[in-house]
Amino acid sequence: MSKRRSKSHRADLLLRGRITIEMGKAVGLNEAGADLLEQIAISGSLSEAARQLHFSYRYAWLLVDGMNRSWNEPLVTTATGGKRGGGAKLTELGQAALSAYRHVQVELEHFLDTQTASLRLAVGKPH
């Protein structure tokens, strides 16, 4: 085996995972959706949230629409433009779902970090 190939196999071993909340066959919330909810909560605007995440407005709108349709109640409410302008905000359910998602995400990352050490020992990678 060449040294070049050998070095590439010495890359740090990490465990990573992603969380998806499924509602029947639909995606109720995933990482992109959680990021979008977070930005909507910060900016109060779907278009600004999309800009901050480098999402197209259409993608962001479809993501919100899909999430809203998946749950019994919407996660986001929107208002169209006009004299006061439009806007978007999280509902109570949206805030609760985002908070729960982020909590599970932190717990999963912690679990995977602890399991990484065990996996490294099992396969002979000390770091």
Order of alpha helices (4+ residues) and beta strands (2+ residues): alpha-beta-beta-alpha-alpha-alpha-beta-beta-alpha
